[in-house]
Each structure stands twice: as C-alpha cells, then as structure tokens.
Amino acid sequence: MCVLDAQKQEEIDDVAEDRSQGVVSELKDQLGQLKNQFDEFKNEFEEMKLQVDRALADIWDLKLQICGVKEQLLEGKKIFDIEGSLVPVVCVGALLGMVVTMLWK
C-alpha cells in the first residue's frame, strides 16, 4: 500500500508540476503581451506629447501675431486720430481763408 501511495503521490506531483508549468508559461505569455501593449502606449503617448507641443507652439505663434496686429491697429488708430484732428483744422483754415478773401474784396 505504501508503494501505491507513493506512486499516486508521484502522479499527483507530476500533474501538479505540469499544471504549474502551464500556468507559468501562460503568465509569461500574458506578461509579454502586457509589455507589448505598454510599448505601444508609450509610443502613442510620445506622439501625443509631440502633437501637444506643436499645438502649444502654434498657439504661441498666433498669440504673437495677434499682438502684432493689435500694435498695428493702435498705430493706425493714432494716425487716424492725427488725421481726424487735421481734417477739422484744415476745414476751419479754409473757411477762415474764404472769409478773409471775401472781406478783402
């Protein structure tokens, strides 16, 4: 009976070892798949990071362009203000010139 028990125990150990090897190989396969997925996610993350950096650079360029346009508009407004104040002065000068010319006749 001891011999039968020993044989049964060996069979049980063999089956357990085969199962554990199967589980270990399955876990190794899953680990490999997870590593591949991680590498893919890492590459996608790097691409997304580059896209965000490019977008931020584009936003910065647009901001600088907007500031340039604002400066040009302010300069144009100053010129318009100067022209706006020149028009009435020229009109008043012409009117005075006409009045003086009429008086001298």
SEDO-573548 format. One record per atom (N, C-alpha, C): residue number from 1; x, y, z; atom name. Coordinates in nm, 3 decimals, decimal comma, always signed. Layout:
% residues N
NUM | X | Y | Z | CA
...
//
This chain:
% residues 105
1 | +0,080 | -0,117 | +0,000 | N
1 | +0,000 | +0,000 | +0,000 | CA
1 | +0,086 | +0,126 | +0,000 | C
2 | +0,195 | +0,121 | +0,066 | N
2 | +0,286 | +0,236 | +0,067 | CA
2 | +0,340 | +0,261 | -0,071 | C
3 | +0,363 | +0,153 | -0,146 | N
3 | +0,415 | +0,169 | -0,282 | CA
3 | +0,308 | +0,234 | -0,370 | C
4 | +0,182 | +0,194 | -0,354 | N
4 | +0,073 | +0,253 | -0,431 | CA
4 | +0,053 | +0,399 | -0,393 | C
5 | +0,064 | +0,428 | -0,263 | N
5 | +0,050 | +0,566 | -0,218 | CA
5 | +0,163 | +0,652 | -0,274 | C
6 | +0,284 | +0,595 | -0,277 | N
6 | +0,399 | +0,669 | -0,329 | CA
6 | +0,380 | +0,694 | -0,479 | C
7 | +0,331 | +0,595 | -0,552 | N
7 | +0,307 | +0,611 | -0,695 | CA
7 | +0,198 | +0,716 | -0,721 | C
8 | +0,091 | +0,711 | -0,642 | N
8 | -0,016 | +0,809 | -0,656 | CA
8 | +0,036 | +0,950 | -0,627 | C
9 | +0,120 | +0,956 | -0,524 | N
9 | +0,177 | +1,087 | -0,488 | CA
9 | +0,265 | +1,139 | -0,601 | C
10 | +0,344 | +1,051 | -0,664 | N
10 | +0,429 | +1,092 | -0,776 | CA
10 | +0,343 | +1,139 | -0,893 | C
11 | +0,235 | +1,067 | -0,921 | N
11 | +0,145 | +1,106 | -1,029 | CA
11 | +0,082 | +1,243 | -0,998 | C
12 | +0,041 | +1,259 | -0,874 | N
12 | -0,018 | +1,387 | -0,833 | CA
12 | +0,086 | +1,498 | -0,847 | C
13 | +0,209 | +1,471 | -0,805 | N
13 | +0,315 | +1,571 | -0,817 | CA
13 | +0,344 | +1,604 | -0,963 | C
14 | +0,345 | +1,501 | -1,049 | N
14 | +0,370 | +1,523 | -1,191 | CA
14 | +0,259 | +1,609 | -1,253 | C
15 | +0,133 | +1,576 | -1,219 | N
15 | +0,021 | +1,653 | -1,272 | CA
15 | +0,028 | +1,797 | -1,221 | C
16 | +0,059 | +1,812 | -1,093 | N
16 | +0,070 | +1,946 | -1,035 | CA
16 | +0,182 | +2,024 | -1,101 | C
17 | +0,296 | +1,957 | -1,127 | N
17 | +0,409 | +2,024 | -1,192 | CA
17 | +0,373 | +2,064 | -1,334 | C
18 | +0,305 | +1,976 | -1,407 | N
18 | +0,263 | +2,008 | -1,544 | CA
18 | +0,167 | +2,128 | -1,544 | C
19 | +0,075 | +2,125 | -1,449 | N
19 | -0,021 | +2,237 | -1,440 | CA
19 | +0,051 | +2,368 | -1,407 | C
20 | +0,143 | +2,358 | -1,310 | N
20 | +0,213 | +2,480 | -1,271 | CA
20 | +0,300 | +2,532 | -1,386 | C
21 | +0,359 | +2,441 | -1,464 | N
21 | +0,438 | +2,484 | -1,580 | CA
21 | +0,347 | +2,549 | -1,684 | C
22 | +0,229 | +2,493 | -1,701 | N
22 | +0,133 | +2,552 | -1,795 | CA
22 | +0,090 | +2,690 | -1,749 | C
23 | +0,066 | +2,704 | -1,620 | N
23 | +0,026 | +2,834 | -1,565 | CA
23 | +0,140 | +2,934 | -1,580 | C
24 | +0,263 | +2,887 | -1,551 | N
24 | +0,378 | +2,976 | -1,562 | CA
24 | +0,397 | +3,021 | -1,707 | C
25 | +0,386 | +2,928 | -1,801 | N
25 | +0,403 | +2,967 | -1,942 | CA
25 | +0,291 | +3,061 | -1,986 | C
26 | +0,169 | +3,037 | -1,937 | N
26 | +0,057 | +3,127 | -1,969 | CA
26 | +0,081 | +3,266 | -1,911 | C
27 | +0,132 | +3,271 | -1,789 | N
27 | +0,162 | +3,401 | -1,727 | CA
27 | +0,274 | +3,473 | -1,801 | C
28 | +0,373 | +3,396 | -1,849 | N
28 | +0,481 | +3,458 | -1,927 | CA
28 | +0,427 | +3,516 | -2,056 | C
29 | +0,335 | +3,443 | -2,121 | N
29 | +0,274 | +3,495 | -2,244 | CA
29 | +0,196 | +3,623 | -2,216 | C
30 | +0,119 | +3,622 | -2,107 | N
30 | +0,042 | +3,741 | -2,072 | CA
30 | +0,135 | +3,858 | -2,041 | C
31 | +0,244 | +3,829 | -1,972 | N
31 | +0,341 | +3,934 | -1,940 | CA
31 | +0,402 | +3,992 | -2,068 | C
32 | +0,433 | +3,907 | -2,164 | N
32 | +0,486 | +3,954 | -2,291 | CA
32 | +0,386 | +4,042 | -2,364 | C
33 | +0,258 | +4,001 | -2,362 | N
33 | +0,155 | +4,083 | -2,425 | CA
33 | +0,142 | +4,217 | -2,356 | C
34 | +0,148 | +4,217 | -2,224 | N
34 | +0,139 | +4,342 | -2,149 | CA
34 | +0,258 | +4,434 | -2,181 | C
35 | +0,376 | +4,375 | -2,194 | N
35 | +0,493 | +4,456 | -2,230 | CA
35 | +0,475 | +4,518 | -2,368 | C
36 | +0,422 | +4,441 | -2,463 | N
36 | +0,398 | +4,494 | -2,597 | CA
36 | +0,295 | +4,608 | -2,593 | C
37 | +0,188 | +4,587 | -2,517 | N
37 | +0,087 | +4,692 | -2,504 | CA
37 | +0,145 | +4,818 | -2,441 | C
38 | +0,230 | +4,798 | -2,340 | N
38 | +0,294 | +4,913 | -2,274 | CA
38 | +0,381 | +4,989 | -2,373 | C
39 | +0,457 | +4,916 | -2,453 | N
39 | +0,542 | +4,982 | -2,553 | CA
39 | +0,457 | +5,060 | -2,653 | C
40 | +0,344 | +5,002 | -2,696 | N
40 | +0,255 | +5,072 | -2,788 | CA
40 | +0,199 | +5,198 | -2,724 | C
41 | +0,154 | +5,186 | -2,599 | N
41 | +0,100 | +5,302 | -2,529 | CA
41 | +0,207 | +5,408 | -2,509 | C
42 | +0,328 | +5,365 | -2,483 | N
42 | +0,438 | +5,460 | -2,464 | CA
42 | +0,464 | +5,536 | -2,594 | C
43 | +0,464 | +5,465 | -2,706 | N
43 | +0,485 | +5,531 | -2,836 | CA
43 | +0,371 | +5,627 | -2,867 | C
44 | +0,248 | +5,584 | -2,841 | N
44 | +0,133 | +5,671 | -2,863 | CA
44 | +0,141 | +5,795 | -2,774 | C
45 | +0,185 | +5,775 | -2,650 | N
45 | +0,200 | +5,888 | -2,557 | CA
45 | +0,303 | +5,988 | -2,610 | C
46 | +0,413 | +5,937 | -2,660 | N
46 | +0,518 | +6,025 | -2,714 | CA
46 | +0,464 | +6,104 | -2,834 | C
47 | +0,387 | +6,036 | -2,922 | N
47 | +0,329 | +6,106 | -3,036 | CA
47 | +0,231 | +6,213 | -2,991 | C
48 | +0,147 | +6,180 | -2,892 | N
48 | +0,051 | +6,278 | -2,842 | CA
48 | +0,123 | +6,395 | -2,777 | C
49 | +0,232 | +6,366 | -2,708 | N
49 | +0,310 | +6,473 | -2,644 | CA
49 | +0,367 | +6,567 | -2,750 | C
50 | +0,417 | +6,511 | -2,859 | N
50 | +0,469 | +6,595 | -2,968 | CA
50 | +0,358 | +6,679 | -3,030 | C
51 | +0,239 | +6,619 | -3,046 | N
51 | +0,127 | +6,695 | -3,101 | CA
51 | +0,088 | +6,810 | -3,010 | C
52 | +0,087 | +6,785 | -2,880 | N
52 | +0,053 | +6,891 | -2,784 | CA
52 | +0,160 | +7,001 | -2,788 | C
53 | +0,286 | +6,961 | -2,795 | N
53 | +0,393 | +7,061 | -2,803 | CA
53 | +0,380 | +7,146 | -2,929 | C
54 | +0,347 | +7,081 | -3,043 | N
54 | +0,328 | +7,155 | -3,167 | CA
54 | +0,209 | +7,250 | -3,155 | C
55 | +0,102 | +7,200 | -3,095 | N
55 | -0,018 | +7,284 | -3,079 | CA
55 | +0,013 | +7,405 | -2,992 | C
56 | +0,087 | +7,385 | -2,884 | N
56 | +0,124 | +7,497 | -2,797 | CA
56 | +0,213 | +7,597 | -2,872 | C
57 | +0,303 | +7,546 | -2,953 | N
57 | +0,388 | +7,635 | -3,032 | CA
57 | +0,303 | +7,715 | -3,131 | C
58 | +0,207 | +7,649 | -3,194 | N
58 | +0,117 | +7,719 | -3,287 | CA
58 | +0,036 | +7,825 | -3,214 | C
59 | -0,013 | +7,792 | -3,096 | N
59 | -0,090 | +7,888 | -3,016 | CA
59 | -0,003 | +8,008 | -2,981 | C
60 | +0,121 | +7,982 | -2,944 | N
60 | +0,213 | +8,091 | -2,910 | CA
60 | +0,236 | +8,181 | -3,032 | C
61 | +0,256 | +8,118 | -3,150 | N
61 | +0,274 | +8,197 | -3,272 | CA
61 | +0,151 | +8,283 | -3,300 | C
62 | +0,033 | +8,224 | -3,285 | N
62 | -0,090 | +8,301 | -3,306 | CA
62 | -0,101 | +8,418 | -3,209 | C
63 | -0,061 | +8,392 | -3,085 | N
63 | -0,065 | +8,499 | -2,984 | CA
63 | +0,028 | +8,613 | -3,024 | C
64 | +0,147 | +8,578 | -3,072 | N
64 | +0,240 | +8,682 | -3,116 | CA
64 | +0,186 | +8,757 | -3,237 | C
65 | +0,121 | +8,685 | -3,329 | N
65 | +0,062 | +8,751 | -3,445 | CA
65 | -0,049 | +8,846 | -3,403 | C
66 | -0,131 | +8,803 | -3,307 | N
66 | -0,239 | +8,888 | -3,257 | CA
66 | -0,183 | +9,014 | -3,193 | C
67 | -0,075 | +8,997 | -3,115 | N
67 | -0,012 | +9,115 | -3,054 | CA
67 | +0,040 | +9,210 | -3,161 | C
68 | +0,098 | +9,155 | -3,267 | N
68 | +0,148 | +9,239 | -3,377 | CA
68 | +0,035 | +9,314 | -3,445 | C
69 | -0,077 | +9,245 | -3,468 | N
69 | -0,192 | +9,310 | -3,531 | CA
69 | -0,247 | +9,419 | -3,440 | C
70 | -0,254 | +9,391 | -3,310 | N
70 | -0,302 | +9,492 | -3,215 | CA
70 | -0,214 | +9,616 | -3,220 | C
71 | -0,082 | +9,595 | -3,223 | N
71 | +0,009 | +9,709 | -3,229 | CA
71 | -0,012 | +9,789 | -3,358 | C
72 | -0,029 | +9,717 | -3,469 | N
72 | -0,053 | +9,786 | -3,596 | CA
72 | -0,183 | +9,864 | -3,591 | C
73 | -0,286 | +9,804 | -3,531 | N
73 | -0,414 | +9,874 | -3,520 | CA
73 | -0,401 | +9,997 | -3,433 | C
74 | -0,327 | +9,985 | -3,323 | N
74 | -0,308 | +10,102 | -3,236 | CA
74 | -0,231 | +10,211 | -3,308 | C
75 | -0,129 | +10,173 | -3,386 | N
75 | -0,055 | +10,272 | -3,461 | CA
75 | -0,146 | +10,335 | -3,566 | C
76 | -0,226 | +10,253 | -3,632 | N
76 | -0,320 | +10,305 | -3,730 | CA
76 | -0,422 | +10,396 | -3,666 | C
77 | -0,464 | +10,364 | -3,546 | N
77 | -0,561 | +10,447 | -3,475 | CA
77 | -0,499 | +10,582 | -3,441 | C
78 | -0,371 | +10,579 | -3,402 | N
78 | -0,303 | +10,705 | -3,372 | CA
78 | -0,294 | +10,791 | -3,497 | C
79 | -0,262 | +10,726 | -3,610 | N
79 | -0,254 | +10,800 | -3,735 | CA
79 | -0,392 | +10,855 | -3,771 | C
80 | -0,495 | +10,770 | -3,752 | N
80 | -0,632 | +10,815 | -3,780 | CA
80 | -0,670 | +10,929 | -3,689 | C
81 | -0,630 | +10,922 | -3,562 | N
81 | -0,660 | +11,031 | -3,469 | CA
81 | -0,592 | +11,159 | -3,515 | C
82 | -0,469 | +11,147 | -3,561 | N
82 | -0,399 | +11,265 | -3,609 | CA
82 | -0,468 | +11,319 | -3,733 | C
83 | -0,503 | +11,226 | -3,826 | N
83 | -0,573 | +11,269 | -3,946 | CA
83 | -0,710 | +11,325 | -3,910 | C
84 | -0,775 | +11,264 | -3,814 | N
84 | -0,906 | +11,312 | -3,771 | CA
84 | -0,898 | +11,452 | -3,714 | C
85 | -0,792 | +11,483 | -3,645 | N
85 | -0,780 | +11,618 | -3,590 | CA
85 | -0,730 | +11,716 | -3,696 | C
86 | -0,663 | +11,667 | -3,800 | N
86 | -0,616 | +11,753 | -3,907 | CA
86 | -0,731 | +11,799 | -3,997 | C
87 | -0,826 | +11,713 | -4,019 | N
87 | -0,937 | +11,746 | -4,109 | CA
87 | -1,013 | +11,868 | -4,060 | C
88 | -1,056 | +11,872 | -3,935 | N
88 | -1,128 | +11,992 | -3,890 | CA
88 | -1,040 | +12,117 | -3,895 | C
89 | -0,913 | +12,102 | -3,864 | N
89 | -0,823 | +12,218 | -3,866 | CA
89 | -0,811 | +12,271 | -4,008 | C
90 | -0,797 | +12,183 | -4,106 | N
90 | -0,787 | +12,225 | -4,246 | CA
90 | -0,917 | +12,290 | -4,291 | C
91 | -1,030 | +12,232 | -4,250 | N
91 | -1,159 | +12,290 | -4,287 | CA
91 | -1,176 | +12,430 | -4,228 | C
92 | -1,143 | +12,446 | -4,102 | N
92 | -1,154 | +12,576 | -4,037 | CA
92 | -1,059 | +12,675 | -4,103 | C
93 | -0,939 | +12,629 | -4,136 | N
93 | -0,842 | +12,717 | -4,205 | CA
93 | -0,895 | +12,761 | -4,340 | C
94 | -0,953 | +12,667 | -4,416 | N
94 | -1,009 | +12,702 | -4,547 | CA
94 | -1,125 | +12,799 | -4,531 | C
95 | -1,211 | +12,777 | -4,432 | N
95 | -1,324 | +12,866 | -4,408 | CA
95 | -1,275 | +13,006 | -4,373 | C
96 | -1,177 | +13,014 | -4,285 | N
96 | -1,120 | +13,144 | -4,249 | CA
96 | -1,058 | +13,212 | -4,371 | C
97 | -0,990 | +13,132 | -4,453 | N
97 | -0,931 | +13,188 | -4,575 | CA
97 | -1,037 | +13,244 | -4,668 | C
98 | -1,151 | +13,173 | -4,680 | N
98 | -1,260 | +13,222 | -4,764 | CA
98 | -1,320 | +13,349 | -4,708 | C
99 | -1,339 | +13,353 | -4,575 | N
99 | -1,397 | +13,471 | -4,511 | CA
99 | -1,304 | +13,590 | -4,531 | C
100 | -1,174 | +13,572 | -4,508 | N
100 | -1,078 | +13,681 | -4,524 | CA
100 | -1,075 | +13,727 | -4,669 | C
101 | -1,081 | +13,634 | -4,761 | N
101 | -1,082 | +13,670 | -4,904 | CA
101 | -1,205 | +13,749 | -4,939 | C
102 | -1,323 | +13,712 | -4,882 | N
102 | -1,447 | +13,786 | -4,908 | CA
102 | -1,440 | +13,926 | -4,849 | C
103 | -1,379 | +13,936 | -4,731 | N
103 | -1,369 | +14,067 | -4,667 | CA
103 | -1,278 | +14,159 | -4,746 | C
104 | -1,177 | +14,114 | -4,808 | N
104 | -1,083 | +14,196 | -4,880 | CA
104 | -1,138 | +14,239 | -5,015 | C
105 | -1,238 | +14,176 | -5,061 | N
105 | -1,292 | +14,215 | -5,192 | CA
105 | -1,373 | +14,335 | -5,178 | C
//
